[in-house]
């Protein structure tokens, strides 16, 4: 299992965290995602070969947040 930390702009509340978590956990190979709107990060546990680019795309595709690796 590998841990990836993403910087996520635009999260302002726990509801935002839930949206980001759902977007990340929908990616095949993601075991869990723990976004933190106060820190502006999401810590993602992945198994297998999941790239940081795939994870940032999942967040950015929501149209509400901007993620970078």
C-alpha angles and dihedrals in degrees: 000000000000130000121220123187118206128190109228123194122198102038109129106159146016090271089060089051090054092052092049092046092051092048092051096043089053088067113098110248096028111123098182142345127206112190119188115198093192093057095034093231141111121208110207126194111208134181121198126012108329115151126217087237091060091051095048090048091054091055095041091049090065086073090221105079139039117222130188130179 
